[in-house]
Each structure stands twice: as C-alpha cells, then as structure tokens.
Amino acid sequence: MYSMLTNVANLGANDIYTWYLASVRSSDTSPPDVKINLIYPCTETHIKKYSPQQFRMVTETPEIYNQLVRPYMRRKRDEGRLNWVFNIIENRAEQDDIVYRESAKLGQDLLGFLIIPDMNWDRKTISSLRLLCLVERRDIWSLRDFKKEHVPWLKLMRGKILAAVSRMYPDVEQDMIKLYLHYQPTYYHLHIHITHVQLEANATQVVGKAFGLENLIAQLEGMPDDPSLSLASTNITYSVGEASELWTDIFLPLKEKMS
C-alpha cells in the first residue's frame, strides 16, 4: 500500500497518533486524495474500536452508571489515554493546529477551551468540515457530569464556538454548524464535535451515539432546581459494539443475568 502513495505530507503527530495526506494517483502533481491516520503503537482497544462488529442498543440506568460504568471510565482515564489531550491543552503538541483558543481569565478558570481540526477532516473541503472543541477543565468526563448549573457555561461556550467557526470559515454561517457530544465517547475528557450540517451522517452521528448540544442544554434547563441532580440521574440509551469492553464486561453479563 505504501508504495502506491505519492505526495505524502505529514500533518502532525501527538503521542501515539500521526496524520498524513497523500495521493494514490501516479502523477507527482496530483493533489492529495487520501487522509491517513496512523496509530502506533496500536492498543487492543484501538483494534476493537475500528474492527467491523455487530452493535447493540443498551440502556444505562443511574445504578449501572454509578456501580459499573463510572469505575470503567476511571480505569480508562488512569491508563494514560488522555495524554494526547493534555499535550494540546498544556501547549506541548499540535499548537500550530489550534484554529481558535478561548483562554481562561482570572476568576473564570473553567471557561477555557480550544478548537482543532478533527483527525478525520482533510482540512480543505468545507462541506465536510469537522472540528473538535477540547475544554480545559478536567472535572467533566462526559455528558453524564452535566448539571443544571452548567447551563450558562454551556450556552456561553456554544455561542463562542459558533461565532469563532463562522468567522474562521466565512462560507459557513452559524446555522450551518452542528454541535454534538458522543456517549459513550472514545475518551473521557469533555469534548464537543463541530461539523458542517451538510456532512453526510455516519455511524458517529446517528441516534444512539450523537447527542446534540442544544438538546442537552434544553434537557438540563428542564431539570428541577436540585444541585444533587445531573444527567447521571437519568437513563441513557445508546449503542455499543460487541467488541467493546462496555459490552463484554458490563452489558453482556447483565443481559445474561436477566435471561
């Protein structure tokens, strides 16, 4: 495969991830038409994630989350899988790739975030725009940690993201931008996916995986004024692959126990 590639250009590297653009055409002047994402060394978790597999819909109750899923999340965080995120936030990697940064201000240390190109975007085709927003705060692992008190922060961040993206890409108006979160996410540090509304939906944007930021905000606004409540207090139904540890270690045993 490598011998077929021409015009290979390194887009950058961070921790175990490296990204390239290349062309599979024979001409040395052909524009890049292939995006390559290299993971090395590749872990068993990566192999499972990208392998073809059957998916299942599961319902995660507050009890399942607190007793089984939250400890699973903690183990994954402790394995060092967030090193590449912290490298960016702490200015150790991919600084040239940051297209927008909202620095935390004095007394507002939880408001910082940055935007970088998604590893799956070619950085050229606007109709397939894919960006990633990484927040600087580290106390929110997933949407499960959202509380009603987070609504003003989420609304402020949403407004800043939309304004920044439409300013950086003038052909993209604010109502042409989708913002969503994954559950389960690939890694447990809060991040928001930013895409062009014309981007063809794939498995990462469908029901059971993608949760719209605006809908999450509305759900939080409708919650009672109880500071102890969060999205960890409700059932969430989503899809998991049969190769994932969430299925093999948590939901499959639960299913077999109920059979």
FIFIMAR-336895 format. One line per 8 residues: number of its first residue (from 1); their letters; for each residue x, y negated, z negated of N, C-alpha, C. Coordinates in Angstrom, 3 decimals. Layout:
N
NUM	a	X/Y/Z/X/Y/Z/X/Y/Z; ... $
! end
This chain:
259
1	mysmltnv	0.823/1.195/0.000/0.000/0.000/0.000/0.865/-1.257/0.000; 1.900/-1.274/-0.819/2.724/-2.476/-0.919/3.376/-2.813/0.412; 3.746/-1.791/1.194/4.410/-2.024/2.472/3.478/-2.691/3.477; 2.173/-2.654/3.252/1.203/-3.262/4.153/1.004/-4.750/3.863; 1.517/-5.226/2.733/1.257/-6.598/2.315/2.295/-7.564/2.871; 1.844/-8.741/3.252/2.734/-9.825/3.654/2.324/-11.088/2.917; 3.214/-12.069/2.929/2.923/-13.361/2.297/2.506/-13.204/0.839; 3.182/-12.349/0.110/2.849/-12.127/-1.299/3.275/-13.343/-2.114 $
9	anlgandi	2.324/-13.920/-2.845/2.607/-15.103/-3.663/2.200/-14.826/-5.099; 3.134/-15.046/-6.006/2.873/-14.840/-7.424/2.117/-16.042/-7.976; 0.919/-15.801/-8.511/0.109/-16.882/-9.076/0.437/-17.154/-10.530; 1.107/-16.199/-11.188/1.450/-16.403/-12.590/1.391/-15.102/-13.358; 1.853/-15.170/-14.611/1.862/-13.988/-15.472/1.645/-14.417/-16.917; 1.052/-13.514/-17.682/0.799/-13.767/-19.095/0.669/-12.427/-19.794; 1.589/-12.170/-20.724/1.586/-10.912/-21.469/1.667/-9.747/-20.470; 0.681/-8.861/-20.420/0.746/-7.694/-19.532/0.075/-7.940/-18.184 $
17	ytwylasv	-0.375/-9.164/-17.930/-1.129/-9.464/-16.719/-0.310/-10.310/-15.748; -0.351/-9.943/-14.452/0.275/-10.722/-13.383/-0.698/-10.782/-12.218; -0.741/-11.952/-11.532/-1.699/-12.156/-10.452/-0.971/-12.569/-9.178; -1.445/-12.031/-8.049/-0.843/-12.315/-6.751/-1.917/-12.613/-5.712; -1.520/-13.376/-4.682/-2.268/-13.475/-3.447/-1.411/-12.852/-2.353; -2.049/-12.198/-1.382/-1.291/-11.564/-0.301/-2.182/-11.421/0.920; -1.564/-11.003/2.017/-2.296/-10.742/3.244/-2.015/-9.316/3.690; -3.045/-8.659/4.210/-2.861/-7.302/4.745/-2.755/-7.338/6.268 $
25	rssdtspp	-2.781/-8.527/6.853/-2.620/-8.659/8.294/-1.143/-8.632/8.646; -0.865/-8.287/9.889/0.531/-8.088/10.288/1.289/-9.394/10.468; 0.587/-10.479/10.776/1.266/-11.741/11.051/1.797/-12.378/9.778; 3.020/-12.881/9.863/3.610/-13.547/8.709/2.935/-14.882/8.414; 2.163/-15.369/9.373/1.489/-16.653/9.178/0.027/-16.487/8.768; -0.400/-15.246/8.593/-1.791/-15.002/8.208/-2.044/-15.542/6.799; -3.187/-16.213/6.595/-3.494/-16.709/5.247/-3.800/-15.553/4.312; -3.598/-15.715/3.024/-3.879/-14.634/2.069/-5.339/-14.213/2.130 $
33	dvkinliy	-5.585/-12.925/2.128/-6.949/-12.422/2.120/-7.156/-11.341/1.063; -6.162/-11.185/0.186/-6.250/-10.189/-0.869/-5.822/-10.818/-2.192; -6.600/-10.580/-3.241/-6.234/-11.005/-4.595/-5.854/-9.745/-5.369; -4.656/-9.743/-5.959/-4.147/-8.570/-6.668/-3.981/-8.913/-8.147; -4.572/-8.102/-8.984/-4.428/-8.248/-10.430/-3.645/-7.048/-10.953; -2.443/-7.300/-11.448/-1.582/-6.228/-11.937/-1.590/-6.216/-13.461; -1.842/-5.052/-14.042/-1.797/-4.880/-15.494/-0.711/-3.854/-15.791; 0.350/-4.306/-16.467/1.444/-3.403/-16.779/2.135/-3.826/-18.079 $
41	pctethik	2.260/-2.908/-19.034/1.749/-1.534/-18.990/0.236/-1.489/-19.173; -0.378/-0.604/-18.435/-1.828/-0.455/-18.476/-2.214/0.521/-19.583; -3.173/0.127/-20.411/-3.591/0.975/-21.524/-4.737/1.895/-21.100; -5.021/2.855/-21.935/-6.145/3.760/-21.693/-7.456/2.982/-21.634; -7.551/1.921/-22.420/-8.762/1.092/-22.418/-8.962/0.426/-21.070; -7.875/-0.072/-20.467/-7.979/-0.680/-19.140/-8.436/0.347/-18.104; -7.865/1.531/-18.163/-8.214/2.583/-17.201/-9.698/2.920/-17.308; -10.191/3.051/-18.538/-11.604/3.366/-18.737/-12.491/2.247/-18.200 $
49	kyspqqfr	-12.084/1.003/-18.437/-12.898/-0.141/-18.015/-13.074/-0.173/-16.507; -12.003/0.097/-15.755/-12.051/-0.054/-14.305/-12.348/1.242/-13.565; -12.588/2.328/-14.272/-12.908/3.603/-13.625/-14.403/3.681/-13.321; -14.781/4.290/-12.188/-16.210/4.493/-11.899/-16.836/5.334/-13.002; -18.022/4.952/-13.439/-18.658/5.666/-14.537/-20.142/5.370/-14.579; -20.876/6.249/-15.231/-22.294/6.041/-15.484/-22.458/5.030/-16.617; -23.455/4.161/-16.495/-23.742/3.198/-17.551/-25.029/3.575/-18.274; -25.099/3.144/-19.524/-26.266/3.407/-20.359/-26.744/2.103/-21.001 $
57	mvtetpei	-28.056/1.993/-21.178/-28.611/0.871/-21.927/-28.749/1.287/-23.387; -28.232/0.447/-24.263/-28.279/0.743/-25.699/-28.861/-0.455/-26.432; -29.473/-0.205/-27.570/-29.980/-1.277/-28.416/-29.175/-1.299/-29.702; -28.519/-2.413/-29.914/-27.667/-2.588/-31.088/-28.460/-3.343/-32.153; -28.820/-2.654/-33.209/-29.552/-3.280/-34.309/-28.575/-4.020/-35.219; -29.067/-4.896/-36.090/-28.170/-5.544/-37.056/-27.395/-4.535/-37.893; -28.041/-3.419/-38.229/-27.360/-2.403/-39.040/-26.230/-1.744/-38.262; -26.495/-1.386/-37.004/-25.445/-0.783/-36.177/-24.304/-1.770/-35.974 $
65	ynqlvrpy	-24.651/-3.022/-35.750/-23.612/-4.040/-35.562/-22.730/-4.157/-36.798; -23.332/-4.354/-37.945/-22.555/-4.603/-39.167/-21.768/-3.381/-39.623; -22.343/-2.198/-39.475/-21.708/-0.993/-40.003/-20.722/-0.348/-39.031; -20.960/-0.479/-37.740/-20.153/0.238/-36.756/-19.463/-0.665/-35.732; -20.199/-1.596/-35.148/-19.648/-2.389/-34.049/-18.695/-3.462/-34.556; -19.047/-4.155/-35.621/-18.156/-5.191/-36.145/-16.799/-4.613/-36.555; -16.753/-3.477/-37.267/-15.436/-2.871/-37.552/-14.684/-2.486/-36.280; -15.401/-2.039/-35.249/-14.771/-1.732/-33.963/-14.138/-2.991/-33.372 $
73	mrrkrdeg	-14.860/-4.103/-33.416/-14.327/-5.368/-32.917/-13.050/-5.753/-33.666; -13.082/-5.591/-34.975/-11.903/-5.962/-35.782/-10.693/-5.119/-35.390; -10.917/-3.822/-35.172/-9.801/-2.958/-34.766/-9.210/-3.420/-33.448; -10.061/-3.784/-32.496/-9.582/-4.240/-31.194/-8.796/-5.539/-31.322; -9.255/-6.442/-32.161/-8.516/-7.698/-32.379/-7.155/-7.413/-33.015; -7.129/-6.469/-33.932/-5.884/-6.158/-34.633/-4.870/-5.435/-33.750; -5.317/-4.903/-32.613/-4.414/-4.184/-31.715/-3.566/-5.121/-30.850; -3.770/-6.426/-30.963/-2.980/-7.382/-30.200/-3.505/-7.674/-28.821 $
81	rlnwvfni	-4.758/-7.321/-28.543/-5.313/-7.530/-27.208/-5.643/-8.998/-26.931; -5.485/-9.851/-27.943/-5.747/-11.274/-27.744/-4.469/-12.072/-27.527; -3.332/-11.391/-27.415/-2.060/-12.111/-27.274/-2.076/-13.061/-26.083; -2.624/-12.614/-24.964/-2.625/-13.463/-23.758/-3.482/-14.708/-23.964; -4.579/-14.584/-24.746/-5.425/-15.746/-25.037/-4.669/-16.755/-25.898; -4.040/-16.246/-26.960/-3.316/-17.134/-27.861/-2.102/-17.763/-27.167; -1.501/-17.036/-26.213/-0.389/-17.607/-25.444/-0.817/-18.873/-24.713; -2.037/-18.852/-24.173/-2.540/-20.020/-23.451/-2.890/-21.145/-24.427 $
89	ienraeqd	-3.637/-20.810/-25.450/-4.091/-21.825/-26.407/-2.916/-22.497/-27.106; -1.869/-21.716/-27.380/-0.709/-22.235/-28.109/0.403/-22.711/-27.179; 0.058/-22.931/-25.904/0.965/-23.556/-24.930/2.201/-22.716/-24.602; 2.075/-21.400/-24.654/3.207/-20.527/-24.337/3.124/-19.916/-22.943; 1.970/-20.006/-22.299/1.809/-19.387/-20.979/0.683/-20.063/-20.226; 0.753/-19.991/-18.876/-0.295/-20.451/-17.959/-0.654/-21.920/-18.116; 0.261/-22.729/-18.608/-0.058/-24.144/-18.806/-0.323/-24.853/-17.481; 0.359/-24.430/-16.418/0.125/-25.045/-15.113/-1.236/-24.678/-14.539 $
97	divyresa	-1.847/-23.623/-15.077/-3.138/-23.175/-14.568/-4.316/-23.869/-15.249; -4.071/-24.551/-16.341/-5.156/-25.213/-17.062/-5.675/-26.380/-16.225; -6.945/-26.300/-15.835/-7.520/-27.356/-14.993/-8.223/-28.422/-15.824; -8.541/-28.102/-17.068/-9.148/-29.098/-17.959/-8.907/-28.671/-19.400; -8.632/-29.645/-20.242/-8.458/-29.350/-21.666/-9.127/-30.433/-22.502; -9.938/-30.015/-23.432/-10.571/-30.917/-24.393/-9.858/-30.681/-25.717; -8.977/-31.598/-26.065/-8.173/-31.418/-27.270/-8.999/-31.694/-28.513; -8.747/-30.890/-29.543/-9.408/-31.113/-30.825/-8.914/-32.431/-31.411 $
105	klgqdllg	-9.842/-33.219/-31.920/-9.499/-34.515/-32.501/-9.521/-34.427/-34.016; -8.920/-35.385/-34.665/-8.866/-35.418/-36.113/-10.277/-35.332/-36.681; -10.485/-34.385/-37.568/-11.802/-34.186/-38.159/-12.731/-33.374/-37.283; -12.295/-32.992/-36.080/-13.103/-32.196/-35.165/-12.273/-31.026/-34.630; -11.596/-30.339/-35.530/-10.640/-29.315/-35.127/-11.303/-28.098/-34.484; -12.634/-28.014/-34.533/-13.317/-26.871/-33.932/-13.813/-27.160/-32.521; -13.559/-28.358/-32.004/-14.126/-28.755/-30.717/-13.200/-28.505/-29.535; -11.971/-28.097/-29.758/-11.040/-27.922/-28.661/-11.378/-26.731/-27.776 $
113	fliipdmn	-11.202/-26.915/-26.462/-11.344/-25.808/-25.526/-10.589/-26.152/-24.252; -10.368/-25.157/-23.416/-9.689/-25.374/-22.143/-10.338/-24.528/-21.063; -10.100/-24.914/-19.808/-10.669/-24.205/-18.668/-9.538/-23.783/-17.733; -9.537/-22.522/-17.343/-8.556/-21.982/-16.407/-9.289/-21.218/-15.303; -8.653/-21.004/-14.147/-9.273/-20.173/-13.105/-9.430/-18.734/-13.597; -10.540/-18.122/-13.268/-10.742/-16.709/-13.565/-9.785/-15.887/-12.709; -9.281/-14.795/-13.269/-8.320/-13.961/-12.555/-8.917/-13.344/-11.286; -10.240/-13.338/-11.171/-10.879/-12.740/-10.002/-11.259/-13.756/-8.935 $
121	wdrktiss	-10.866/-15.022/-9.100/-11.162/-16.047/-8.098/-9.916/-16.298/-7.249; -10.112/-16.536/-5.951/-8.976/-16.787/-5.070/-8.474/-18.225/-5.147; -9.154/-19.074/-5.947/-8.766/-20.460/-6.188/-8.952/-21.346/-4.959; -9.697/-20.846/-3.983/-9.910/-21.615/-2.761/-11.379/-21.708/-2.376; -12.082/-20.594/-2.410/-13.454/-20.532/-1.922/-14.405/-21.101/-2.972; -14.919/-22.304/-2.725/-15.738/-22.986/-3.721/-17.046/-22.256/-3.999; -17.633/-21.642/-2.978/-18.907/-20.947/-3.178/-18.766/-19.711/-4.064; -17.535/-19.260/-4.272/-17.300/-18.135/-5.187/-16.507/-18.588/-6.413 $
129	lrllclve	-16.645/-19.875/-6.743/-15.944/-20.450/-7.894/-16.141/-19.619/-9.152; -15.016/-19.303/-9.801/-15.063/-18.570/-11.071/-13.992/-19.154/-11.986; -14.438/-19.699/-13.097/-13.540/-20.279/-14.090/-13.825/-19.645/-15.440; -12.909/-19.882/-16.373/-13.050/-19.321/-17.710/-12.774/-20.408/-18.732; -13.676/-20.560/-19.675/-13.501/-21.518/-20.777/-13.097/-20.755/-22.025; -11.933/-21.087/-22.569/-11.443/-20.493/-23.820/-11.545/-21.533/-24.919; -12.228/-21.201/-25.994/-12.314/-22.135/-27.112/-11.084/-21.964/-27.997; -10.700/-23.026/-28.692/-9.525/-22.957/-29.553/-9.838/-22.360/-30.915 $
137	rrdiwslr	-11.049/-22.550/-31.395/-11.400/-21.993/-32.698/-11.385/-20.469/-32.628; -11.081/-19.838/-33.759/-10.892/-18.380/-33.748/-11.862/-17.647/-34.658; -12.846/-18.356/-35.169/-13.781/-17.731/-36.105/-14.987/-17.118/-35.417; -15.142/-17.343/-34.110/-16.277/-16.774/-33.379/-15.751/-15.740/-32.399; -16.078/-14.490/-32.647/-15.584/-13.397/-31.821/-16.480/-13.136/-30.620; -17.791/-13.338/-30.799/-18.754/-13.064/-29.736/-20.018/-13.859/-30.030; -21.010/-13.727/-29.166/-22.274/-14.432/-29.373/-22.967/-13.988/-30.657; -22.604/-12.830/-31.193/-23.185/-12.352/-32.450/-22.902/-13.318/-33.601 $
145	dfkkehvp	-21.836/-14.112/-33.506/-21.460/-15.020/-34.581/-22.180/-16.368/-34.512; -22.956/-16.602/-33.458/-23.646/-17.883/-33.320/-24.727/-18.048/-34.385; -24.753/-19.246/-34.980/-25.796/-19.634/-35.917/-26.479/-20.908/-35.402; -27.607/-21.242/-36.018/-28.335/-22.438/-35.604/-27.464/-23.682/-35.755; -26.584/-23.686/-36.738/-25.716/-24.836/-36.972/-24.731/-25.068/-35.828; -24.562/-24.066/-34.961/-23.645/-24.192/-33.830/-24.287/-24.886/-32.624; -25.601/-25.121/-32.670/-26.294/-25.689/-31.511/-25.698/-27.020/-31.052; -25.477/-28.004/-31.954/-24.885/-29.272/-31.477/-23.524/-29.076/-30.824 $
153	wlklmrgk	-22.698/-28.197/-31.389/-21.372/-27.918/-30.815/-21.497/-27.280/-29.443; -22.394/-26.306/-29.302/-22.573/-25.634/-28.017/-23.112/-26.591/-26.959; -24.048/-27.447/-27.345/-24.584/-28.423/-26.392/-23.513/-29.416/-25.960; -22.702/-29.867/-26.913/-21.634/-30.808/-26.577/-20.630/-30.163/-25.637; -20.238/-28.926/-25.935/-19.275/-28.227/-25.092/-19.871/-27.965/-23.710; -21.134/-27.574/-23.658/-21.788/-27.343/-22.368/-21.738/-28.603/-21.508; -22.079/-29.744/-22.084/-22.071/-30.984/-21.335/-20.697/-31.345/-20.814; -19.677/-31.141/-21.650/-18.311/-31.459/-21.247/-17.826/-30.509/-20.149 $
161	ilaavsrm	-18.204/-29.235/-20.236/-17.807/-28.267/-19.212/-18.425/-28.632/-17.863; -19.729/-28.885/-17.848/-20.413/-29.217/-16.591/-19.832/-30.479/-15.970; -19.595/-31.501/-16.807/-19.045/-32.757/-16.288/-17.642/-32.557/-15.733; -16.830/-31.785/-16.448/-15.448/-31.568/-16.019/-15.393/-30.783/-14.714; -16.186/-29.728/-14.596/-16.153/-28.890/-13.394/-16.632/-29.672/-12.171; -17.718/-30.420/-12.320/-18.217/-31.185/-11.179/-17.267/-32.320/-10.803; -16.504/-32.802/-11.765/-15.510/-33.841/-11.465/-14.301/-33.247/-10.746; -13.864/-32.060/-11.164/-12.706/-31.420/-10.547/-13.022/-30.880/-9.157 $
169	ypdveqdm	-14.263/-30.438/-8.963/-14.689/-29.867/-7.686/-15.902/-30.675/-7.216; -15.685/-31.797/-6.517/-16.751/-32.738/-6.166/-17.911/-32.123/-5.385; -17.667/-31.033/-4.673/-18.744/-30.411/-3.905/-19.666/-29.568/-4.793; -19.313/-29.430/-6.049/-20.105/-28.616/-6.984/-20.825/-29.550/-7.953; -22.124/-29.717/-7.747/-22.916/-30.535/-8.653/-23.235/-29.738/-9.913; -23.622/-30.446/-10.962/-23.801/-29.780/-12.256/-24.883/-28.705/-12.220; -25.922/-28.908/-11.388/-26.973/-27.894/-11.319/-26.632/-26.764/-10.344; -25.360/-26.709/-9.934/-24.865/-25.604/-9.108/-23.894/-24.726/-9.908 $
177	iklylhyq	-23.916/-24.899/-11.231/-22.963/-24.214/-12.100/-23.711/-23.303/-13.074; -23.261/-22.066/-13.180/-23.808/-21.125/-14.160/-22.813/-20.956/-15.310; -23.338/-20.944/-16.518/-22.529/-20.691/-17.712/-23.128/-19.499/-18.439; -22.303/-18.506/-18.718/-22.825/-17.338/-19.424/-21.734/-16.663/-20.237; -22.167/-15.839/-21.180/-21.269/-15.052/-22.017/-21.582/-13.582/-21.787; -20.590/-12.751/-21.975/-20.797/-11.312/-21.895/-21.023/-10.724/-23.289; -21.875/-9.708/-23.321/-21.982/-8.876/-24.517/-22.283/-7.469/-24.033; -21.404/-6.573/-24.380/-20.128/-6.752/-25.058/-19.086/-7.453/-24.163 $
185	ptyyhlhi	-18.276/-8.352/-24.755/-17.185/-8.957/-23.994/-15.995/-8.006/-23.900; -15.104/-8.304/-22.959/-13.900/-7.488/-22.809/-12.945/-7.699/-23.979; -12.918/-8.898/-24.512/-12.033/-9.206/-25.631/-12.780/-10.110/-26.604; -12.444/-9.993/-27.884/-13.232/-10.609/-28.936/-12.647/-11.934/-29.407; -12.689/-12.894/-28.498/-12.408/-14.302/-28.774/-13.376/-15.068/-27.898; -14.114/-16.003/-28.469/-15.189/-16.633/-27.723/-14.697/-17.266/-26.426; -15.335/-16.902/-25.335/-15.042/-17.482/-24.033/-16.337/-17.543/-23.234; -16.404/-18.523/-22.345/-17.597/-18.755/-21.540/-17.221/-18.632/-20.065 $
193	hithvqle	-17.984/-17.860/-19.329/-17.754/-17.700/-17.893/-18.457/-18.826/-17.141; -17.756/-19.394/-16.168/-18.256/-20.500/-15.366/-18.217/-20.069/-13.905; -19.363/-20.051/-13.232/-19.388/-19.622/-11.841/-20.286/-20.540/-11.012; -20.047/-20.520/-9.705/-20.932/-21.206/-8.762/-22.232/-20.407/-8.687; -23.341/-21.110/-8.617/-24.631/-20.430/-8.594/-24.776/-19.553/-7.353; -24.014/-19.846/-6.281/-24.081/-19.060/-5.051/-23.259/-17.779/-5.122; -22.439/-17.627/-6.155/-21.606/-16.436/-6.259/-22.484/-15.200/-6.328; -22.215/-14.266/-5.443/-23.013/-13.042/-5.400/-22.898/-12.295/-6.719 $
201	anatqvvg	-24.026/-11.999/-7.320/-24.033/-11.332/-8.624/-23.460/-9.929/-8.498; -22.594/-9.576/-9.441/-22.069/-8.212/-9.501/-22.388/-7.637/-10.877; -21.739/-6.551/-11.231/-22.067/-5.873/-12.482/-21.813/-6.726/-13.714; -20.983/-7.772/-13.574/-20.671/-8.601/-14.744/-21.685/-9.722/-14.956; -22.655/-9.882/-14.022/-23.622/-10.968/-14.131/-25.061/-10.487/-14.248; -25.253/-9.207/-14.430/-26.597/-8.647/-14.417/-27.173/-8.550/-15.826; -28.487/-8.272/-15.879/-29.151/-8.042/-17.152/-28.464/-6.879/-17.866; -28.213/-7.052/-19.141/-27.513/-6.030/-19.894/-26.041/-6.322/-20.055 $
209	kafglenl	-25.583/-7.424/-19.447/-24.180/-7.802/-19.566/-24.016/-9.301/-19.778; -24.671/-10.105/-18.937/-24.507/-11.555/-18.982/-25.670/-12.205/-19.733; -25.337/-13.131/-20.637/-26.328/-13.859/-21.417/-26.110/-15.357/-21.166; -27.093/-16.009/-20.546/-26.970/-17.412/-20.195/-26.781/-18.295/-21.418; -25.858/-19.234/-21.329/-25.578/-20.114/-22.465/-26.814/-20.920/-22.844; -27.533/-21.456/-21.858/-28.718/-22.261/-22.162/-29.782/-21.442/-22.889; -29.959/-20.186/-22.495/-30.939/-19.329/-23.166/-30.510/-19.002/-24.595; -29.224/-18.826/-24.800/-28.732/-18.572/-26.150/-28.972/-19.787/-27.043 $
217	iaqlegmp	-28.726/-20.982/-26.494/-28.962/-22.198/-27.270/-30.436/-22.301/-27.646; -31.326/-22.028/-26.694/-32.760/-22.085/-26.963/-33.158/-21.068/-28.029; -32.563/-19.883/-27.970/-32.861/-18.858/-28.972/-32.416/-19.310/-30.363; -31.264/-19.937/-30.441/-30.767/-20.434/-31.723/-31.655/-21.558/-32.249; -32.104/-22.430/-31.368/-32.965/-23.536/-31.791/-34.284/-23.031/-32.364; -34.735/-21.869/-31.908/-35.991/-21.311/-32.392/-35.869/-20.517/-33.677; -34.649/-20.369/-34.187/-34.451/-19.615/-35.415/-34.860/-20.437/-36.632; -35.298/-19.799/-37.720/-35.617/-20.520/-38.956/-34.379/-21.251/-39.493 $
225	ddpslsla	-34.617/-22.291/-40.279/-33.508/-23.055/-40.864/-32.948/-22.312/-42.068; -32.324/-21.198/-41.792/-31.724/-20.362/-42.832/-30.254/-20.172/-42.472; -29.339/-20.766/-43.226/-27.912/-20.690/-42.873/-27.345/-19.281/-42.873; -28.062/-18.328/-43.485/-27.554/-16.952/-43.518/-27.875/-16.190/-42.235; -28.768/-16.755/-41.401/-29.170/-16.070/-40.180/-28.227/-16.406/-39.027; -28.008/-15.433/-38.163/-27.214/-15.616/-36.951/-27.733/-14.642/-35.906; -27.110/-14.626/-34.742/-27.515/-13.646/-33.736/-27.111/-12.228/-34.129; -26.402/-12.105/-35.248/-26.127/-10.775/-35.804/-27.352/-10.231/-36.532 $
233	stnitysv	-28.379/-11.065/-36.667/-29.584/-10.672/-37.403/-30.685/-10.134/-36.501; -30.394/-9.959/-35.220/-31.413/-9.522/-34.272/-30.931/-8.337/-33.448; -31.862/-7.615/-32.865/-31.496/-6.538/-31.942/-30.987/-7.136/-30.632; -29.975/-6.516/-30.052/-29.495/-6.898/-28.726/-29.369/-5.632/-27.888; -29.984/-5.648/-26.720/-29.911/-4.514/-25.798/-28.961/-4.867/-24.662; -28.047/-3.971/-24.360/-27.053/-4.222/-23.325/-26.567/-2.899/-22.744; -25.729/-2.976/-21.721/-25.235/-1.770/-21.059/-23.808/-1.458/-21.488; -23.505/-0.177/-21.588/-22.138/0.281/-21.876/-21.809/1.428/-20.929 $
241	geaselwt	-20.545/1.516/-20.539/-20.105/2.619/-19.703/-19.838/3.859/-20.538; -20.079/5.014/-19.940/-19.880/6.262/-20.683/-18.422/6.502/-21.048; -17.491/5.826/-20.378/-16.075/5.995/-20.704/-15.630/5.080/-21.842; -16.458/4.127/-22.215/-16.062/3.173/-23.252/-16.155/3.795/-24.638; -15.332/3.292/-25.530/-15.358/3.778/-26.916/-16.663/3.418/-27.609; -17.285/2.326/-27.185/-18.580/1.978/-27.767/-19.591/3.093/-27.540; -19.531/3.735/-26.369/-20.438/4.842/-26.095/-19.968/6.123/-26.775; -18.711/6.494/-26.544/-18.244/7.789/-27.044/-18.169/7.853/-28.567 $
249	diflplke	-17.834/6.714/-29.204/-17.605/6.731/-30.650/-18.788/6.225/-31.472; -19.695/5.476/-30.829/-20.786/4.874/-31.600/-22.156/5.319/-31.092; -22.481/4.952/-29.849/-23.858/5.146/-29.404/-24.182/6.579/-28.998; -23.230/7.309/-28.451/-23.492/8.719/-28.143/-23.725/9.532/-29.414; -22.866/9.411/-30.443/-23.156/10.131/-31.693/-24.499/9.741/-32.306; -24.855/8.455/-32.213/-26.155/8.036/-32.737/-27.294/8.685/-31.953; -27.122/8.755/-30.635/-28.153/9.388/-29.801/-28.279/10.866/-30.130; -27.152/11.546/-30.273/-27.167/12.976/-30.578/-27.755/13.247/-31.959 $
257	kms	-27.521/12.328/-32.868/-28.061/12.487/-34.229/-29.565/12.370/-34.233; -30.109/11.564/-33.321/-31.564/11.357/-33.258/-32.265/12.436/-32.449; -31.484/13.221/-31.700/-32.099/14.253/-30.836/-32.612/15.437/-31.666 $
! end
